[in-house]
Amino acid sequence: MRIDAHTHILSLAENAEFTAEYGREGSLCIYRSLGMLPTHRLPTEEEWEKSGFSRKGFPVIGPQESIRDHPGFDKIVVLAVSPQFLDGEMIGTVDSYGITDVPGPSTPEKCNDYIAAVVRSNPDVFIGFASVNPNYRGPKKAVQELERAVNDLGLTGLKLYPMYQDWSPADPVIAFPVFEKAEELGIPVLVHQAGSTRVDARMEHANPVLLDAAGRHFPDMKLIIAHCGIPWIHEALFMLTKHPNFYTEISYHIATVTREGLYRFLWDAKQFFVPLEKIFFGTDYPGFLYDPVRLSEKLMTVNEEARRMGTPEIPEHELEGIMGDNFARLLGLIPD
């Protein structure tokens, strides 16, 4: 089975143009490193357009486009973004163009309704993860929304964004009620516990080590570290070593390394006592340079690097596991 365990969909704000601007800031460093934008000052509108990447930082994507861009994939995980305020505007997953069947004005407060609607549009393909922000209206409201998203809307998991929403996953008052409810509901929790190229992101809340408290207090909760904790790769791997129910997905990270670097990462994971069954493929589609086809090819051909270097190959069944079977087992889609 082939699964992209980390994708986004629809808009990020009621004003769809805000979505493009948001993506521009996050992708600025990428296009500067490629020599496509000036490094000593902010680019002009003309320079953005000339680069060809003016709208590719975080484009608005609907269900049909997501399926189109995932040929050969069996399942696509679509993640809600819960409400937060940025530059005086409330942002989060919205349906700015009326793509879904959710009625009424678009608002990030309906983020989970929109994701549920995407799943309804093609339930054989889409897997929906809800999102709540305990720092928005408090942890009690967040817990109530999580219950609604799972029990009423049928969403499968939870995505959290501590560093973007200015709360610590180690905070027993803010974070623990949400983790407790997720453990009770028996759903996996995917946490953006990694860096970000957004200037507004709070790096002090981002280190994967901050999830250690959740692992100790909620040992039955299935927790997935997004992006393998980049740039704290080793810290993330050690969390997987320590906590039996911790996992990771490699979106973002897989795009930042060469194929040789990806092979070495997988081999290092083994040396860290991390079974590769704890690692899932993901892309962070549709942002930046996260092409699902190219990234899946990078993963499935890493043994060409092993043969070139004369080092041990990664068993094919372990690569297939990362590509989707591992995540499918976590969700009970295939037998353990």
SULFENDA-V473925 format. One record per residue. N is the residue number from 1. RES is the residue in one small letter. SS is DSSP state (~ for helix, > for strand, _ for the rest). PHI is phi in whole degrees, -180 to 180 (999 if undefined). D_FIRST is the distance of its C-alpha to the first C-alpha in whole Angstrom. Layout:
((N	RES	SS	PHI	D_FIRST) (N	RES	SS	PHI	D_FIRST))
//
This chain:
((1	m	_	999	0) (2	r	_	-114	4) (3	i	>	-134	7) (4	d	>	-94	10) (5	a	>	-86	12) (6	h	>	-152	15) (7	t	>	-139	17) (8	h	_	-121	20) (9	i	_	-155	22) (10	l	>	65	25) (11	s	>	-100	28) (12	l	>	-107	30) (13	a	>	-159	33) (14	e	_	-58	35) (15	n	_	-87	37) (16	a	~	-60	34) (17	e	~	-65	36) (18	f	~	-62	36) (19	t	~	-60	32) (20	a	~	-66	33) (21	e	~	-65	35) (22	y	~	-60	33) (23	g	~	-66	31) (24	r	~	-60	34) (25	e	~	-64	35) (26	g	~	-68	31) (27	s	~	-98	31) (28	l	~	-55	34) (29	c	~	-64	34) (30	i	~	-65	31) (31	y	~	-74	33) (32	r	~	-64	36) (33	s	~	-66	35) (34	l	_	-86	34) (35	g	_	77	38) (36	m	_	-96	37) (37	l	_	-138	39) (38	p	_	-65	42) (39	t	_	-98	42) (40	h	_	-98	45) (41	r	_	-162	45) (42	l	_	-71	43) (43	p	_	-71	42) (44	t	_	-79	44) (45	e	~	-60	43) (46	e	~	-64	43) (47	e	~	-68	42) (48	w	~	-60	39) (49	e	~	-65	39) (50	k	~	-65	40) (51	s	~	-67	37) (52	g	_	83	34) (53	f	_	-115	32) (54	s	_	-58	34) (55	r	_	-115	32) (56	k	_	-99	28) (57	g	_	-70	29) (58	f	_	-158	27) (59	p	_	-71	27) (60	v	_	-79	27) (61	i	>	-126	24) (62	g	_	-105	23) (63	p	~	-57	20) (64	q	~	-65	20) (65	e	~	-67	21) (66	s	~	-63	17) (67	i	~	-65	15) (68	r	~	-56	18) (69	d	_	-87	17) (70	h	_	-121	13) (71	p	_	-63	13) (72	g	_	86	9) (73	f	_	-91	8) (74	d	_	-89	6) (75	k	>	-138	8) (76	i	>	-132	11) (77	v	>	-88	13) (78	v	>	-107	17) (79	l	>	-110	20) (80	a	_	-75	23) (81	v	_	-117	26) (82	s	_	-76	29) (83	p	_	-63	33) (84	q	>	-156	35) (85	f	>	-106	38) (86	l	>	-143	38) (87	d	_	53	41) (88	g	_	79	43) (89	e	>	-121	40) (90	m	>	-80	37) (91	i	>	-120	34) (92	g	>	146	30) (93	t	>	-61	28) (94	v	>	-139	30) (95	d	_	-110	29) (96	s	_	-66	32) (97	y	_	-112	32) (98	g	_	67	31) (99	i	_	-75	28) (100	t	_	-96	27) (101	d	_	-98	29) (102	v	_	-76	30) (103	p	_	-81	34) (104	g	_	86	37) (105	p	_	-61	37) (106	s	_	-78	34) (107	t	_	-157	35) (108	p	~	-60	32) (109	e	~	-68	33) (110	k	~	-100	31) (111	c	~	-52	28) (112	n	~	-74	26) (113	d	~	-64	27) (114	y	~	-65	26) (115	i	~	-66	22) (116	a	~	-61	22) (117	a	~	-67	24) (118	v	~	-61	21) (119	v	~	-62	18) (120	r	~	-60	21) (121	s	~	-66	21) (122	n	_	-162	17) (123	p	_	-67	16) (124	d	_	-76	13) (125	v	_	-110	12) (126	f	>	-88	14) (127	i	>	-116	14) (128	g	>	-103	17) (129	f	>	-109	19) (130	a	>	-74	23) (131	s	>	-146	25) (132	v	_	-135	29) (133	n	_	-122	32) (134	p	_	-67	34) (135	n	_	-95	37) (136	y	_	-89	37) (137	r	_	-126	39) (138	g	_	97	38) (139	p	~	-64	36) (140	k	~	-63	37) (141	k	~	-65	36) (142	a	~	-64	33) (143	v	~	-64	32) (144	q	~	-63	33) (145	e	~	-67	31) (146	l	~	-64	28) (147	e	~	-59	29) (148	r	~	-63	29) (149	a	~	-63	26) (150	v	~	-85	24) (151	n	~	-78	27) (152	d	~	-97	28) (153	l	_	-91	25) (154	g	_	79	22) (155	l	_	-74	20) (156	t	_	-96	18) (157	g	>	-152	19) (158	l	>	-133	22) (159	k	>	-115	22) (160	l	>	-120	26) (161	y	_	-131	28) (162	p	~	-56	31) (163	m	~	-69	32) (164	y	~	-82	32) (165	q	~	-110	34) (166	d	_	62	36) (167	w	_	-146	35) (168	s	_	-96	35) (169	p	_	-70	32) (170	a	_	-95	34) (171	d	_	-79	37) (172	p	_	-67	37) (173	v	_	-83	39) (174	i	_	-84	37) (175	a	_	-89	33) (176	f	~	-63	33) (177	p	~	-59	34) (178	v	~	-70	30) (179	f	~	-62	29) (180	e	~	-61	31) (181	k	~	-68	29) (182	a	~	-62	26) (183	e	~	-63	26) (184	e	~	-62	28) (185	l	~	-76	25) (186	g	_	74	23) (187	i	_	-105	20) (188	p	>	-74	19) (189	v	>	-118	21) (190	l	>	-100	20) (191	v	>	-114	23) (192	h	_	-73	24) (193	q	_	-114	26) (194	a	_	-165	27) (195	g	_	-75	29) (196	s	_	-152	30) (197	t	_	-88	32) (198	r	_	-75	33) (199	v	_	-64	37) (200	d	_	-77	37) (201	a	_	-69	34) (202	r	_	-94	36) (203	m	~	-66	35) (204	e	~	-68	37) (205	h	~	-101	34) (206	a	_	-102	31) (207	n	_	-65	31) (208	p	~	-58	28) (209	v	~	-59	31) (210	l	~	-66	32) (211	l	~	-85	29) (212	d	~	-59	31) (213	a	~	-62	33) (214	a	~	-63	30) (215	g	~	-65	28) (216	r	~	-75	32) (217	h	~	-85	33) (218	f	_	-130	29) (219	p	_	-66	28) (220	d	_	-91	26) (221	m	_	-77	24) (222	k	_	-88	21) (223	l	>	-117	21) (224	i	>	-113	19) (225	i	>	-84	21) (226	a	~	-70	20) (227	h	~	62	21) (228	c	~	50	21) (229	g	~	70	25) (230	i	_	-48	26) (231	p	_	-91	29) (232	w	_	-94	29) (233	i	~	-62	26) (234	h	~	-67	28) (235	e	~	-63	29) (236	a	~	-64	25) (237	l	~	-61	24) (238	f	~	-69	27) (239	m	~	-62	26) (240	l	~	-68	23) (241	t	~	-66	25) (242	k	~	-76	28) (243	h	_	-106	26) (244	p	_	-58	24) (245	n	_	-103	22) (246	f	>	-98	21) (247	y	>	-137	18) (248	t	>	-148	18) (249	e	>	-124	16) (250	i	_	-108	17) (251	s	_	-60	18) (252	y	_	71	21) (253	h	~	-58	22) (254	i	~	-64	19) (255	a	~	-83	21) (256	t	~	-94	25) (257	v	_	-114	24) (258	t	_	-72	24) (259	r	~	-63	22) (260	e	~	-64	24) (261	g	~	-63	25) (262	l	~	-66	21) (263	y	~	-59	21) (264	r	~	-64	24) (265	f	~	-61	22) (266	l	~	-64	20) (267	w	~	-68	22) (268	d	~	-60	25) (269	a	~	-58	22) (270	k	~	-61	23) (271	q	~	-69	26) (272	f	_	-85	26) (273	f	_	66	25) (274	v	_	-104	22) (275	p	_	-64	19) (276	l	~	-66	16) (277	e	~	-66	14) (278	k	~	-91	16) (279	i	>	-114	14) (280	f	>	-120	12) (281	f	_	-78	11) (282	g	_	-156	13) (283	t	_	-124	16) (284	d	_	71	19) (285	y	>	-51	19) (286	p	_	-102	21) (287	g	_	-74	24) (288	f	_	54	25) (289	l	_	-112	24) (290	y	_	-98	20) (291	d	_	-83	18) (292	p	~	-57	15) (293	v	~	-69	15) (294	r	~	-63	17) (295	l	~	-71	16) (296	s	~	-67	12) (297	e	~	-65	15) (298	k	~	-60	17) (299	l	~	-66	14) (300	m	~	-75	13) (301	t	_	-113	17) (302	v	_	-62	19) (303	n	~	-70	20) (304	e	~	-64	22) (305	e	~	-70	24) (306	a	~	-62	24) (307	r	~	-67	26) (308	r	~	-65	28) (309	m	~	-91	29) (310	g	_	71	29) (311	t	_	-112	27) (312	p	_	-61	25) (313	e	_	-84	21) (314	i	_	-82	18) (315	p	_	-53	16) (316	e	~	-59	13) (317	h	~	-67	11) (318	e	~	-74	12) (319	l	~	-67	11) (320	e	~	-63	8) (321	g	~	-62	8) (322	i	~	-61	10) (323	m	~	-67	7) (324	g	~	171	5) (325	d	~	-63	5) (326	n	~	-62	9) (327	f	~	-68	9) (328	a	~	-62	8) (329	r	~	-67	10) (330	l	~	-59	13) (331	l	~	-88	13) (332	g	_	77	13) (333	l	_	-77	10) (334	i	_	-133	9) (335	p	_	-65	12) (336	d	_	-74	14))
//
